[in-house]
Amino acid sequence: MSVRLIRPLDRSYRLFVFSEVPPSFLVPSLSSVATSFTSQSALFSTFQPQSFPRDRNPNRGVSAVRRTGPREPLSVSKLPLPQPVLDPSKRSKVSVDENHGLWQFFNKERTTLSKPEDDYAHGRPWSTEELRYKSWEDLHSLWWVCVKERNKIATQTFERARLKAGYGDHEAQRRDTTVRRTQRAIKQVLTERWYSWEDARKTARIDSEVDLSGNGPAYTPRDLEDDVLEERKGAETVV
């Protein structure tokens, strides 16, 4: 008995043979459905066709990770790099103004770090009662003195952390707390003055002796005799 081998059909051929072919009268409707489905899928597609040409950049493909390097030598590639001067005696001396404003951000010795004894030696903060007698110019100056002092404390704290000194943090924190209490008292005094100004402005609007229009004198007091007459009329009316 002889065995006959039959070659398996191709996949596309099998699909064509065993798939159900629709009737001829449904072919136009199926083509319209396929066209609409393709157009709808194109609207929701995130792929953008790149129809623009390349920019033809000569440095395209230069990568520092792959060490490809520039395709053409740069103009600064042949210049020698400056070498640091390690010997202090050979360094050029830079003249610094002794009265420069940035020296105010350093201590009296003009060093980066202060001694803990210097940070601990400070007075008490300004109280609110004391600041109420100060003018606007004095409060403004005192505020920026506090800002400058806090800047100095923050710079020294950062430098101690960088050098891992291990000292002076407690004294610097107490000094910073004192400065912040003074700033808080200044804010309280300014807030009180602002409310006083608002109350006075509201009272001046209903006062007949005060003119806030700016066309004439702001305050025109009436005669004292008129005030006396009005007071007498008021007393007679009450009686």
Phi and psi in degrees as GROMACS dihedral restraints (atoms count N, CA, C in turn):
[ dihedral_restraints ]
;  ai    aj    ak    al  type     phi  dphi    fc
    3     4     5     6     1   -97.8    20    10
    4     5     6     7     1   141.2    20    10
    6     7     8     9     1  -103.8    20    10
    7     8     9    10     1   130.3    20    10
    9    10    11    12     1  -106.7    20    10
   10    11    12    13     1   121.4    20    10
   12    13    14    15     1   -88.0    20    10
   13    14    15    16     1   131.8    20    10
   15    16    17    18     1  -109.2    20    10
   16    17    18    19     1   127.2    20    10
   18    19    20    21     1   -70.6    20    10
   19    20    21    22     1   130.1    20    10
   21    22    23    24     1   -63.2    20    10
   22    23    24    25     1   146.6    20    10
   24    25    26    27     1   -69.8    20    10
   25    26    27    28     1   152.6    20    10
   27    28    29    30     1   -65.9    20    10
   28    29    30    31     1   154.5    20    10
   30    31    32    33     1   -64.5    20    10
   31    32    33    34     1   -45.1    20    10
   33    34    35    36     1   -67.2    20    10
   34    35    36    37     1   -34.6    20    10
   36    37    38    39     1   -69.1    20    10
   37    38    39    40     1   -39.5    20    10
   39    40    41    42     1   -64.8    20    10
   40    41    42    43     1   -40.8    20    10
   42    43    44    45     1   -63.8    20    10
   43    44    45    46     1   -37.3    20    10
   45    46    47    48     1   -70.1    20    10
   46    47    48    49     1   -36.2    20    10
   48    49    50    51     1   -75.4    20    10
   49    50    51    52     1   -46.5    20    10
   51    52    53    54     1   -91.3    20    10
   52    53    54    55     1   -10.5    20    10
   54    55    56    57     1   -74.7    20    10
   55    56    57    58     1   151.6    20    10
   57    58    59    60     1   -82.6    20    10
   58    59    60    61     1   121.6    20    10
   60    61    62    63     1   -85.9    20    10
   61    62    63    64     1   126.0    20    10
   63    64    65    66     1   -69.1    20    10
   64    65    66    67     1   161.2    20    10
   66    67    68    69     1   -64.3    20    10
   67    68    69    70     1   161.5    20    10
   69    70    71    72     1   -68.8    20    10
   70    71    72    73     1   -29.5    20    10
   72    73    74    75     1   -76.2    20    10
   73    74    75    76     1    -9.6    20    10
   75    76    77    78     1   -96.7    20    10
   76    77    78    79     1    -1.3    20    10
   78    79    80    81     1   -64.7    20    10
   79    80    81    82     1   -44.4    20    10
   81    82    83    84     1   -62.2    20    10
   82    83    84    85     1   -39.1    20    10
   84    85    86    87     1   -68.0    20    10
   85    86    87    88     1   -38.1    20    10
   87    88    89    90     1   -67.1    20    10
   88    89    90    91     1   -36.4    20    10
   90    91    92    93     1   -65.9    20    10
   91    92    93    94     1   -38.1    20    10
   93    94    95    96     1   -67.7    20    10
   94    95    96    97     1   -37.7    20    10
   96    97    98    99     1   -64.9    20    10
   97    98    99   100     1   -41.9    20    10
   99   100   101   102     1   -64.6    20    10
  100   101   102   103     1   -37.0    20    10
  102   103   104   105     1   -67.1    20    10
  103   104   105   106     1   -43.2    20    10
  105   106   107   108     1   -66.3    20    10
  106   107   108   109     1   -37.8    20    10
  108   109   110   111     1   -65.1    20    10
  109   110   111   112     1   -38.2    20    10
  111   112   113   114     1   -66.6    20    10
  112   113   114   115     1   -40.5    20    10
  114   115   116   117     1   -67.9    20    10
  115   116   117   118     1   -38.8    20    10
  117   118   119   120     1   -68.4    20    10
  118   119   120   121     1   -39.7    20    10
  120   121   122   123     1   -67.1    20    10
  121   122   123   124     1   -28.8    20    10
  123   124   125   126     1   -71.5    20    10
  124   125   126   127     1   -30.7    20    10
  126   127   128   129     1   -69.1    20    10
  127   128   129   130     1   -33.8    20    10
  129   130   131   132     1   -92.9    20    10
  130   131   132   133     1     5.9    20    10
  132   133   134   135     1   -80.4    20    10
  133   134   135   136     1   139.2    20    10
  135   136   137   138     1   -90.9    20    10
  136   137   138   139     1    -2.3    20    10
  138   139   140   141     1   -84.1    20    10
  139   140   141   142     1   128.9    20    10
  141   142   143   144     1  -108.8    20    10
  142   143   144   145     1   121.4    20    10
  144   145   146   147     1   -67.3    20    10
  145   146   147   148     1   133.3    20    10
  147   148   149   150     1   -88.8    20    10
  148   149   150   151     1    90.4    20    10
  150   151   152   153     1   -93.2    20    10
  151   152   153   154     1   -10.5    20    10
  153   154   155   156     1   -81.0    20    10
  154   155   156   157     1   151.5    20    10
  156   157   158   159     1   -78.6    20    10
  157   158   159   160     1   169.3    20    10
  159   160   161   162     1   -71.1    20    10
  160   161   162   163     1   154.8    20    10
  162   163   164   165     1   -80.4    20    10
  163   164   165   166     1    -7.5    20    10
  165   166   167   168     1    55.5    20    10
  166   167   168   169     1    45.9    20    10
  168   169   170   171     1   -75.5    20    10
  169   170   171   172     1   126.1    20    10
  171   172   173   174     1   -68.1    20    10
  172   173   174   175     1   -21.3    20    10
  174   175   176   177     1   -93.9    20    10
  175   176   177   178     1    12.8    20    10
  177   178   179   180     1   -66.4    20    10
  178   179   180   181     1   129.1    20    10
  180   181   182   183     1    97.3    20    10
  181   182   183   184     1    -3.0    20    10
  183   184   185   186     1   -73.3    20    10
  184   185   186   187     1   124.4    20    10
  186   187   188   189     1  -133.9    20    10
  187   188   189   190     1   133.0    20    10
  189   190   191   192     1   -79.7    20    10
  190   191   192   193     1   -22.9    20    10
  192   193   194   195     1   -75.3    20    10
  193   194   195   196     1   -43.2    20    10
  195   196   197   198     1   -85.5    20    10
  196   197   198   199     1    -4.2    20    10
  198   199   200   201     1    59.4    20    10
  199   200   201   202     1    39.8    20    10
  201   202   203   204     1   -76.7    20    10
  202   203   204   205     1   -33.1    20    10
  204   205   206   207     1    74.4    20    10
  205   206   207   208     1   166.1    20    10
  207   208   209   210     1   -69.2    20    10
  208   209   210   211     1   149.7    20    10
  210   211   212   213     1   -77.6    20    10
  211   212   213   214     1   -20.9    20    10
  213   214   215   216     1  -125.6    20    10
  214   215   216   217     1   142.6    20    10
  216   217   218   219     1   -66.6    20    10
  217   218   219   220     1   139.8    20    10
  219   220   221   222     1   -80.9    20    10
  220   221   222   223     1   164.2    20    10
  222   223   224   225     1   -74.1    20    10
  223   224   225   226     1   -21.8    20    10
  225   226   227   228     1   -99.3    20    10
  226   227   228   229     1     3.3    20    10
  228   229   230   231     1   -71.6    20    10
  229   230   231   232     1   -24.8    20    10
  231   232   233   234     1   -94.2    20    10
  232   233   234   235     1    -3.8    20    10
  234   235   236   237     1   -81.4    20    10
  235   236   237   238     1   135.7    20    10
  237   238   239   240     1   -72.5    20    10
  238   239   240   241     1   143.5    20    10
  240   241   242   243     1   -78.6    20    10
  241   242   243   244     1   146.1    20    10
  243   244   245   246     1   -68.5    20    10
  244   245   246   247     1   140.4    20    10
  246   247   248   249     1  -101.3    20    10
  247   248   249   250     1   136.2    20    10
  249   250   251   252     1   -69.9    20    10
  250   251   252   253     1   145.5    20    10
  252   253   254   255     1   -90.7    20    10
  253   254   255   256     1   109.6    20    10
  255   256   257   258     1   -84.8    20    10
  256   257   258   259     1   -24.8    20    10
  258   259   260   261     1   -83.1    20    10
  259   260   261   262     1   118.6    20    10
  261   262   263   264     1   -63.9    20    10
  262   263   264   265     1   -27.6    20    10
  264   265   266   267     1   -70.6    20    10
  265   266   267   268     1   -22.4    20    10
  267   268   269   270     1   -94.1    20    10
  268   269   270   271     1    -3.1    20    10
  270   271   272   273     1   -77.3    20    10
  271   272   273   274     1   147.4    20    10
  273   274   275   276     1   -77.4    20    10
  274   275   276   277     1   139.3    20    10
  276   277   278   279     1   -84.6    20    10
  277   278   279   280     1   131.6    20    10
  279   280   281   282     1  -103.7    20    10
  280   281   282   283     1   125.7    20    10
  282   283   284   285     1   -81.4    20    10
  283   284   285   286     1   128.9    20    10
  285   286   287   288     1  -118.7    20    10
  286   287   288   289     1   135.4    20    10
  288   289   290   291     1   -67.6    20    10
  289   290   291   292     1   129.0    20    10
  291   292   293   294     1   -70.8    20    10
  292   293   294   295     1   -24.8    20    10
  294   295   296   297     1  -104.5    20    10
  295   296   297   298     1    26.6    20    10
  297   298   299   300     1   -68.0    20    10
  298   299   300   301     1   146.6    20    10
  300   301   302   303     1   -68.6    20    10
  301   302   303   304     1   -25.0    20    10
  303   304   305   306     1   -70.9    20    10
  304   305   306   307     1   -16.6    20    10
  306   307   308   309     1   -65.3    20    10
  307   308   309   310     1   -18.0    20    10
  309   310   311   312     1   -69.8    20    10
  310   311   312   313     1   -16.0    20    10
  312   313   314   315     1   -89.5    20    10
  313   314   315   316     1     7.6    20    10
  315   316   317   318     1  -117.2    20    10
  316   317   318   319     1   168.8    20    10
  318   319   320   321     1   -77.6    20    10
  319   320   321   322     1  -174.2    20    10
  321   322   323   324     1   -66.2    20    10
  322   323   324   325     1   -34.0    20    10
  324   325   326   327     1   -80.8    20    10
  325   326   327   328     1    -4.8    20    10
  327   328   329   330     1    57.6    20    10
  328   329   330   331     1    45.5    20    10
  330   331   332   333     1  -112.2    20    10
  331   332   333   334     1   165.3    20    10
  333   334   335   336     1   -71.4    20    10
  334   335   336   337     1   -38.8    20    10
  336   337   338   339     1  -114.9    20    10
  337   338   339   340     1   147.9    20    10
  339   340   341   342     1  -106.4    20    10
  340   341   342   343     1   158.4    20    10
  342   343   344   345     1   -75.7    20    10
  343   344   345   346     1   149.8    20    10
  345   346   347   348     1   -59.9    20    10
  346   347   348   349     1   -31.6    20    10
  348   349   350   351     1   -64.8    20    10
  349   350   351   352     1   -36.4    20    10
  351   352   353   354     1   -70.2    20    10
  352   353   354   355     1   -38.2    20    10
  354   355   356   357     1   -69.7    20    10
  355   356   357   358     1   -31.6    20    10
  357   358   359   360     1   -76.5    20    10
  358   359   360   361     1   -26.7    20    10
  360   361   362   363     1   -82.6    20    10
  361   362   363   364     1    85.0    20    10
  363   364   365   366     1  -144.6    20    10
  364   365   366   367     1   160.6    20    10
  366   367   368   369     1   -86.4    20    10
  367   368   369   370     1  -169.5    20    10
  369   370   371   372     1   -85.9    20    10
  370   371   372   373     1   164.0    20    10
  372   373   374   375     1   -75.3    20    10
  373   374   375   376     1   159.0    20    10
  375   376   377   378     1   -70.4    20    10
  376   377   378   379     1   137.7    20    10
  378   379   380   381     1   -89.1    20    10
  379   380   381   382     1   164.0    20    10
  381   382   383   384     1   -67.4    20    10
  382   383   384   385     1   -36.3    20    10
  384   385   386   387     1   -64.2    20    10
  385   386   387   388     1   -36.2    20    10
  387   388   389   390     1   -71.7    20    10
  388   389   390   391     1   -36.7    20    10
  390   391   392   393     1   -76.5    20    10
  391   392   393   394     1   -16.9    20    10
  393   394   395   396     1   -66.0    20    10
  394   395   396   397     1   -22.7    20    10
  396   397   398   399     1   -89.0    20    10
  397   398   399   400     1    -4.3    20    10
  399   400   401   402     1   -86.1    20    10
  400   401   402   403     1   151.4    20    10
  402   403   404   405     1   -81.3    20    10
  403   404   405   406     1   174.3    20    10
  405   406   407   408     1   -63.9    20    10
  406   407   408   409     1   -39.8    20    10
  408   409   410   411     1   -64.9    20    10
  409   410   411   412     1   -39.3    20    10
  411   412   413   414     1   -67.3    20    10
  412   413   414   415     1   -40.8    20    10
  414   415   416   417     1   -66.3    20    10
  415   416   417   418     1   -38.1    20    10
  417   418   419   420     1   -64.1    20    10
  418   419   420   421     1   -43.9    20    10
  420   421   422   423     1   -66.9    20    10
  421   422   423   424     1   -42.1    20    10
  423   424   425   426     1   -65.6    20    10
  424   425   426   427     1   -34.4    20    10
  426   427   428   429     1   -63.1    20    10
  427   428   429   430     1   -44.4    20    10
  429   430   431   432     1   -76.0    20    10
  430   431   432   433     1   -22.6    20    10
  432   433   434   435     1   -66.5    20    10
  433   434   435   436     1   -39.8    20    10
  435   436   437   438     1   -66.2    20    10
  436   437   438   439     1   -39.8    20    10
  438   439   440   441     1   -62.4    20    10
  439   440   441   442     1   -42.9    20    10
  441   442   443   444     1   -65.1    20    10
  442   443   444   445     1   -38.1    20    10
  444   445   446   447     1   -67.9    20    10
  445   446   447   448     1   -39.9    20    10
  447   448   449   450     1   -68.3    20    10
  448   449   450   451     1   -34.4    20    10
  450   451   452   453     1   -62.6    20    10
  451   452   453   454     1   -41.5    20    10
  453   454   455   456     1   -64.3    20    10
  454   455   456   457     1   -42.8    20    10
  456   457   458   459     1   -65.3    20    10
  457   458   459   460     1   -41.3    20    10
  459   460   461   462     1   -66.1    20    10
  460   461   462   463     1   -36.7    20    10
  462   463   464   465     1   -66.2    20    10
  463   464   465   466     1   -43.2    20    10
  465   466   467   468     1   -67.9    20    10
  466   467   468   469     1   -35.7    20    10
  468   469   470   471     1   -65.1    20    10
  469   470   471   472     1   -41.6    20    10
  471   472   473   474     1   -64.5    20    10
  472   473   474   475     1   -38.8    20    10
  474   475   476   477     1   -69.1    20    10
  475   476   477   478     1   -37.3    20    10
  477   478   479   480     1   -65.7    20    10
  478   479   480   481     1   -37.3    20    10
  480   481   482   483     1   -68.6    20    10
  481   482   483   484     1   -34.2    20    10
  483   484   485   486     1   -70.2    20    10
  484   485   486   487     1   -40.7    20    10
  486   487   488   489     1   -84.0    20    10
  487   488   489   490     1    -8.6    20    10
  489   490   491   492     1    54.9    20    10
  490   491   492   493     1    52.0    20    10
  492   493   494   495     1   -69.8    20    10
  493   494   495   496     1   -42.1    20    10
  495   496   497   498     1    84.1    20    10
  496   497   498   499     1    15.8    20    10
  498   499   500   501     1  -150.6    20    10
  499   500   501   502     1   161.6    20    10
  501   502   503   504     1    86.8    20    10
  502   503   504   505     1    -6.5    20    10
  504   505   506   507     1   -71.2    20    10
  505   506   507   508     1   -38.3    20    10
  507   508   509   510     1   -66.9    20    10
  508   509   510   511     1   -45.0    20    10
  510   511   512   513     1   -66.1    20    10
  511   512   513   514     1   -39.3    20    10
  513   514   515   516     1   -66.8    20    10
  514   515   516   517     1   -35.8    20    10
  516   517   518   519     1   -67.8    20    10
  517   518   519   520     1   -39.8    20    10
  519   520   521   522     1   -66.8    20    10
  520   521   522   523     1   -37.4    20    10
  522   523   524   525     1   -66.2    20    10
  523   524   525   526     1   -40.2    20    10
  525   526   527   528     1   -66.0    20    10
  526   527   528   529     1   -36.3    20    10
  528   529   530   531     1   -64.6    20    10
  529   530   531   532     1   -38.2    20    10
  531   532   533   534     1   -64.1    20    10
  532   533   534   535     1   -42.1    20    10
  534   535   536   537     1   -66.7    20    10
  535   536   537   538     1   -38.8    20    10
  537   538   539   540     1   -67.7    20    10
  538   539   540   541     1   -33.1    20    10
  540   541   542   543     1   -66.6    20    10
  541   542   543   544     1   -36.1    20    10
  543   544   545   546     1   -65.1    20    10
  544   545   546   547     1   -42.4    20    10
  546   547   548   549     1   -63.9    20    10
  547   548   549   550     1   -36.8    20    10
  549   550   551   552     1   -65.7    20    10
  550   551   552   553     1   -38.3    20    10
  552   553   554   555     1   -66.5    20    10
  553   554   555   556     1   -36.6    20    10
  555   556   557   558     1   -63.9    20    10
  556   557   558   559     1   -42.2    20    10
  558   559   560   561     1   -62.5    20    10
  559   560   561   562     1   -38.4    20    10
  561   562   563   564     1   -66.3    20    10
  562   563   564   565     1   -41.7    20    10
  564   565   566   567     1   -65.4    20    10
  565   566   567   568     1   -41.9    20    10
  567   568   569   570     1   -66.0    20    10
  568   569   570   571     1   -35.4    20    10
  570   571   572   573     1   -66.3    20    10
  571   572   573   574     1   -41.1    20    10
  573   574   575   576     1   -62.5    20    10
  574   575   576   577     1   -40.6    20    10
  576   577   578   579     1   -68.3    20    10
  577   578   579   580     1   -34.1    20    10
  579   580   581   582     1   -67.1    20    10
  580   581   582   583     1   -42.8    20    10
  582   583   584   585     1   -65.9    20    10
  583   584   585   586     1   -37.1    20    10
  585   586   587   588     1   -63.8    20    10
  586   587   588   589     1   -39.8    20    10
  588   589   590   591     1   -65.3    20    10
  589   590   591   592     1   -40.1    20    10
  591   592   593   594     1   -66.2    20    10
  592   593   594   595     1   -40.4    20    10
  594   595   596   597     1   -65.7    20    10
  595   596   597   598     1   -40.6    20    10
  597   598   599   600     1   -66.8    20    10
  598   599   600   601     1   -35.5    20    10
  600   601   602   603     1   -69.1    20    10
  601   602   603   604     1   -38.6    20    10
  603   604   605   606     1   -67.7    20    10
  604   605   606   607     1   -36.4    20    10
  606   607   608   609     1   -70.1    20    10
  607   608   609   610     1   -35.2    20    10
  609   610   611   612     1   -68.8    20    10
  610   611   612   613     1   -25.0    20    10
  612   613   614   615     1   -66.7    20    10
  613   614   615   616     1   -29.7    20    10
  615   616   617   618     1  -104.3    20    10
  616   617   618   619     1     4.4    20    10
  618   619   620   621     1   -91.1    20    10
  619   620   621   622     1   128.7    20    10
  621   622   623   624     1   -73.7    20    10
  622   623   624   625     1   -20.4    20    10
  624   625   626   627     1   -84.3    20    10
  625   626   627   628     1    -9.1    20    10
  627   628   629   630     1  -111.2    20    10
  628   629   630   631     1   132.8    20    10
  630   631   632   633     1  -120.4    20    10
  631   632   633   634     1   111.9    20    10
  633   634   635   636     1   -97.7    20    10
  634   635   636   637     1     9.5    20    10
  636   637   638   639     1   -74.6    20    10
  637   638   639   640     1   -25.8    20    10
  639   640   641   642     1    86.3    20    10
  640   641   642   643     1     3.7    20    10
  642   643   644   645     1   -84.8    20    10
  643   644   645   646     1   -25.9    20    10
  645   646   647   648     1  -140.0    20    10
  646   647   648   649     1  -159.7    20    10
  648   649   650   651     1   -63.8    20    10
  649   650   651   652     1   140.3    20    10
  651   652   653   654     1   -71.2    20    10
  652   653   654   655     1   -31.1    20    10
  654   655   656   657     1  -132.1    20    10
  655   656   657   658     1   122.1    20    10
  657   658   659   660     1  -125.3    20    10
  658   659   660   661     1    96.0    20    10
  660   661   662   663     1   -72.2    20    10
  661   662   663   664     1   142.9    20    10
  663   664   665   666     1   -79.0    20    10
  664   665   666   667     1   167.8    20    10
  666   667   668   669     1   -69.7    20    10
  667   668   669   670     1   147.5    20    10
  669   670   671   672     1   -65.1    20    10
  670   671   672   673     1   -32.9    20    10
  672   673   674   675     1   -65.9    20    10
  673   674   675   676     1   -35.6    20    10
  675   676   677   678     1   -64.0    20    10
  676   677   678   679     1   -38.4    20    10
  678   679   680   681     1   -65.1    20    10
  679   680   681   682     1   -39.4    20    10
  681   682   683   684     1   -65.2    20    10
  682   683   684   685     1   -41.5    20    10
  684   685   686   687     1   -63.9    20    10
  685   686   687   688     1   -41.1    20    10
  687   688   689   690     1   -65.7    20    10
  688   689   690   691     1   -37.1    20    10
  690   691   692   693     1   -66.3    20    10
  691   692   693   694     1   -38.7    20    10
  693   694   695   696     1   -67.3    20    10
  694   695   696   697     1   -41.5    20    10
  696   697   698   699     1   -62.3    20    10
  697   698   699   700     1   -38.9    20    10
  699   700   701   702     1   -65.7    20    10
  700   701   702   703     1   -37.7    20    10
  702   703   704   705     1   -68.4    20    10
  703   704   705   706     1   -39.7    20    10
  705   706   707   708     1   -65.7    20    10
  706   707   708   709     1   -37.2    20    10
  708   709   710   711     1   -64.9    20    10
  709   710   711   712     1   -38.3    20    10
  711   712   713   714     1   -67.7    20    10
  712   713   714   715     1   -40.6    20    10
